Amino acid sequence: MEMKVYNSLSRRVEPLEPLADNTIRLYTCGPTVYNFAHIGNFRAYTFEDILRRVVQFNGMKIRQVMNLTDVDDKTIRGANAAGVPLTDYTKTYKDAFFADLKKLNVQPAEVYPAATDHIPEMIALVEKLVEKGVAYKSDDGSVYFAVTKFPGYGKLAHIDFDHQRTGARCAADEYDKENVGDFALWKAWEESDGPVGWDSPWGRGRPGWHIECSAMSMKYLGETFDLHTGGIDNLFPHHENEIAQAEAATGKEFVKTWMHCAHLRVNGEKMSKSLGNFFTLRDLLEKGWSGREIRYVLINAHYRQGLNFAFSALEDARKSLERIDRCVETATEGEAPDWAQKHLDDFAEAVNDDLNIPKAFAALFGLVRDTNAHGGGPVLSVFRRMDEVLGVIFFGKAEKAEIPAEIQALLDRRAEARKAKDWAESDRLRDEIAAAGWLVKDSREGQSVVRK
């Protein structure tokens, strides 16, 4: 079955086929590690996780690179305000990010390059752009990309330059679509940068945000690769600038296919701290929701449609997952009957149709309905195959009456830690219990445990 996705560059649904070696080379824009990631960020990361899982579901290999932006305007401001070195400041949020991905059952990328580890590659790319005449040094020692020197500029965002304000220099890492202009490749050191800076042919400074991704993606995936993804807010200027930098330097097509996911809103409104609807993953976990329930909500909408996040959706997710769990406990090993295979075929058709996950869930619940109607049956292999993509099904069976005394003691200690809001100790005990072969499930009624 052919996998098809919507290409933001061509604005068409197209087959996704590897350029070489039956391997999809994928670059995904990762976090700017200046704070804990919020659920809007994780909408993008879970979409990308579904994407890589569907690639593998179809028998293709994948090489995913996800960058860690650990030097930019935000990280420098945060480190200086905290009075700590940049590396110490960003490490806290890097560690938190990886812990959060684990909670959401997101498969790890093959490479997580940090910007600060790739400054030489960025300087080399800027040098090449200057040599080719598409970049220039300003009076203050910064280096800018001249957008009018690159004829293809605007092809991803489909910008109509006749109706844009052009010619201005955009020194900030992030700026609005109305401010089309020359953007910074290398930023001259300023007093506000404090101790953050590197020596370069243009003087001390640091890379612009956009050059980071172009340099790192080409280092690990080649000058032309299969697929680049991110949130729709990254399409312009960030991804447009990546294309300009890479293609101006190499003369080759940078990326074959671009995919973007839509925004997440909370109760129909833009997420904002001032509105009190801004949530990190940790905020939701502290309210008693599990990573599995949160993942269910984040993936259960088409990635190109806006996702409205609400606590009622989490409640529905909990009920739906409980329904799936009860059904899976009745399933057995063996050759799947035709009626179960039909649901798997429907599932495969859905995920290959531009990642239509709502339709895929419909196939899953069709399987649940018919399994219940048959009183169970040899359908475990079908549930497992579907979960290769979804990553939300639990396959253990409850063994509450047989919980060993040592596991119960750990559970009691964890209950006390949660009561005292000692979340670090709670997580540590959860991991210790998991290492012993048991999975803790949290709900509003408290914690329970099942054998993995």
N, C-alpha and C positions, 0 to 999 in steps of 0.2 A: 504494500500500500504506500502511495506517495505522500510524503510530508509536505504540506504547503503552508506558507506564512505570508503575512502582509509586509511588503518591503516599503518602508517609509520613503526611500529614495525614488522608486518608480511609482509609488502609490498604487501598487497592484498586488494581488495575492499571487505568489509565485512558488514553484517547487524549491525546496531547500535541499540542495545536493552538494556534497563535499567537493572542494576544488581539487583535493588530492588525498590519497591514502585512506579513503573512507573515513576521514576525520574532519569534523566540523571544528574549525578554529574560531573560538568565541572570545570576544573582549566585552566585559561588563563593567560599567562605571561603578566603582565601589564607594565607600563612605569617605566623607571628610571628617577626620577623627578629632573633632573639637568638642564633641558632646556625645551623649548616648543617642543611638539611632532611634528614631520614632517610627510609629507604625506606617506612616506614609513611605518612609524609606524601605520598610520591609515589604510593602506591597510590590515594589520593584524587584527586590531580591528573591521573593518567593515566585514571582513571575519568571525570573531567569532560572530558578531552580526547576520549575515545571518544564521550561524550554529544554534544558540540558537532559532532563529525564526522558522527555519525548524523543529527543535525538537518540538516546541509548535504547529506548523502547523499540525503535525502528532498526536496531542492529548497527547503527553507526557509532564510531568512537567520537570522543570529544576532548578537546584541550581548551579549558577555560582559564582566562587570565582576568583577575579582578584587582584593580589598583586600590591602594590605600593612600588617599591624599593627606599627607602629614606635614605639608608646608604650603600654606596659602594665607590669604588675608585673615581668615577666621582662626586658624591654628596659632598664628603668630600673636594675634591680639589676646587669645586665651592664655597662652603661655606667659606672655609678658604681664598680663593682669594677675596671674597666679604667682608670678615671681619664681618660676621654675624653668629649667631647660626645656626646649621644645620636645626633645625625645622623651623626657619623663612625662610631660603633659599628654602627649599623644598616646603613649603606651597604655595608659589607663583606659582610653576609649577603644584602642585596638583590641585589647584583651576582652573588654565588654562586648565588642562586636562579634568576636568569634564565639563567645559564650552564648550570645543571643541566637546566632545562626544554629547552634547545636540545639537549643530549645525548640526551634521551629523546624527541626529535621531537614535543614537545607544541606544538600551535599556540598562538600568543600570543593572549591576550585583547585585546579592543578597548580596555579601560581598566584601568589598575592604580593606583587611588587609594591614596595613603599617608595614614594617619590624621592625621599631624602637619600635613598640608596642608589639612585640613578641620575644624579646631577651630571656626571660626565657625558652620558648619552644625550641628555637634553642640551647641553652646551654644544656638542657636536652637531646636533640637528639645527640649532640656531645658526651656527657657523655656516652650514650648507645653504641655508635660506638667505643669509647675507651675501654669500658668494654668488648666488643665482640672481641677485638683484630684486628679490621680492620682500626683503626685510632691510631695515635701516636703523642706525643708531641715532637717538635723539640727543639733544643738548645735555640732558641730565645723566646720560650714560645708560638709559634703558634702550631696549631694542624692540621695534614694532614690526608687525607684519602689515604690508601695504595691500589692502584688499583689492584695490583697483589693478594691481599687477598680476592677479590670479583670475583669469577669465571665468573659471568655473565657480567662483564664490557665490553662494546663495542657492546652489542647486538642491541641497537637502531640504532647506526650509522653504524653497520656492519663493524667494524674496523678490519683490518688485522694487528695484532700486529707484525707480522714478518717484516713488511715494515714500521714500525713506530719507531721513536726515543722515547724510554721509559726510565723511571727511574729518570728523572729530576723532581724537585718539581716545581709546577706551583702556584706561590704566587699571581699573578694578578687575578682579578675576571674574566677577559676575556682573552682567549689565542687561538692560532691557532691549527688546527687539528694535525699538525705535532708534537706538543709538548705534546703528551700523557704522563701523569705522575701523581704523587701524587698531589692532589689539596687541597687548604686550606679550612678547615672547620671553624677554628677560627684563626684570625690574631692578633698577639701580637701588642700592642700599639707601634706606632712609633712617633717620634717628629712631622712628617709631618701630623699626624692625629689631632694635636692640641687638642681641648677640647673634641673631639669625642671618647668615649670609655665606656666600661662597665666592671665591675668586674666579674671574672669567676674563676673556679677551677684552671685555668692555668695562671692566672694573668689578668691584665687589657688588654682589646682589643676589638675586634668587630667581628661579624660573617662574613664569606665569603659569596659571593653572592649566591652560589648554595644551601647552607644549608637553606637559607631563604625560598625558595619555597617548599622544602621538608617538613619543619616544619609547615608552614602555611597551605599548602594544606591538610596535614593529620589532622590537628586540626579541620578544617571546613568540610572536606569531608570524613574522615575516612582513615584507613591504606590502603584500596584498593578502588579505585573509577573508574568511567566509562571512562572518557575522559579528555585528556590534550592536549592543542593546543598552537601554537605559530608560529613565523616566522621560516623559514627553517634555518636561521642563528643560531637559538637557539638549534637546534637538537644536535649539538656537539659544545662545551662540556657541555652546561648548562643542557639540558634534560637528557643526558647520566649520568651526575653526580647526578641529582635528583634521578634517578632510583637506582643508586648504594647506595646512602645514605639511602634511604627509605627501600629498600629490604634487605640491610645488617642489618638494625636495627630491622625490623619486621619479616623477614623470609617469607613475603607474597608478592604476586604480587602487584606492586605499582599501575599501571594504565592498564586498559584493552585495550584502544584504544588511539593512538597518531595521531594527525593531524597537518600538517605543511603547511603554505602557502608560495608561491614563492616570490622572490624579486620584488620590483617595480623599474623601470628604468624611466628616464626622457629623452624624445626624443632619446631613444635608448642607453643612456649612464647611467652609475652609478651616482646616485645623489651625488653631491659634491659641497661644498661651493666654491672651487677653480674654478669649471667649471661654476659657476653662475646658476646652475640648482637645488639648494637646496631650498625647499619651506616648510614652516610650513603651517598649515591650515589657520592661520591668514594672512599670506602673500597672499594667494589666495582670501580670503574674502576681503582684502583691494583692490585687483585688480577688485572687482566688481562681483566675482562669488559667487553663493549662496551655502550654505551647501548641499542643495538638488542636485545641479548640480555636486558638487564634489563627493558626495556619489554615484551618478549614475555611474561616471567614475570608482570609486574605486571598485565597486562590479561587474561591467559588464565585467568580464573576469573570467575564471575558476581559482579557488584559487591556484591550483597546477601548473599553468602556469604563467610565468613572465608577469607582467603588464607594458606596456609602456605608461607612463603618458605624455600627450602633451596638449597644449592649444587648438589645433584643436579638441581634444577629448572633452574638456569642451564646445566648441562651438557646437559640434554635440549633446552633452547631453542637452544643452539648447533648441535646435530645437526639439529634441525627446520629451522632457518633455512638451514643448508647444503643440506638436501634441497630446500627451496623455491628457493634460488638456482640450483641445478643445473637444475631444471625450467624456471625462467624463462629461462635462457640458451637453451633450445630453442624457446621461444615466438616467434611472429612476429606482425607486424601483419596486419590483415584482418578480415573479418566473422567473428565467433565462431560456431562450429557449435552445433547445438541442445544437444548434451551439455554443452558449457561454459556455455551460457545457463541450463541447468537448475541447475547448481551456483550460479550467481549469484542465481537466484531463491531458492534455499534460503538463501543467505547473507543476502539482503535480509529474508527472513522471520525469520531468527534475530535480526538486529540490531534489528528493529522489535518484537520480542517482549521488551520490557524489557531491551534490550541483552544478549541471550544470546550473549556472545562465545565461550564454549566451543563452542556449536553452530555459530557462524560459522566458527571455525577448522576444524571438521569439514567444512564445505562447501569451504573453501580446500584442505584436503588431499584431498578428493574430486576437485577440479580437478587437483591435482598428480598424483594416481594416474592419472586418465584421460588427461592430457596425456602422461605418460610412456608409457602404453600405446599412444598414437597416434604416438609418436616426435616429439612437438612439435606445432606447429600454430598457426593464427591466433587465439591466445587471450590475447595481451598486453593487450588492452582489458579483459578480464575480470579479470586480475590487478590491473591499475591501478585498476579500479572497486572491488575489494575493499580495496585498500590505501588508498583514500580514507578508510576507517574505521580500518583496523588500524595503518597507519603503520610497518610493519616490513619491507616487501619492498624488496629492492635490485634495480634494473633495469639496472645496468651489466654489461658483459661484461669478463672478465679479459683484459688485454693485457700480461701480464708481459714478454713478449719485446720489446715496443716501448716500454718506459718511457724517456722522454727522459733524457739525462744530467743535466740540471738538476734534474729530479724525483728521480732516484736520489740525487743529492747531498743534497737535503733529507731524504730518507728515512734516509740514513746519519747525518746530524746528529741526526735525531730518535731513532734507535736509541741513539746515545751519550747523549742527554739522558735517555732512559728508564732506561738502565743506571745513570746517576748519580742517578736518582730526582728529576730536575729536571722536575717535572710541568708547571710553568708554561711552560717552554720547549718541552716536548713538545706541549702543546696549541697553542702559538703556531705551531709548525712544521706541525702537522696542519691548522690553518686556512690557512696559506700554501699548502700543497699542495692543499687543497680549492679555494682561490681560483684555482688554476691548472688546475682541471678534473679533479682526481683525488681519489678517496676512499680513505682509509687504513682498513684493517681489521686490528684487533688480535686475536690469539689466543694461546694458550699456546705456540704454535710460533714466535711473533714477529709481525712486521707484514708485511702485503702491501698492494698498491695496485691499484686498478682505475679505469678511466676512468669519470667520472660520466655 
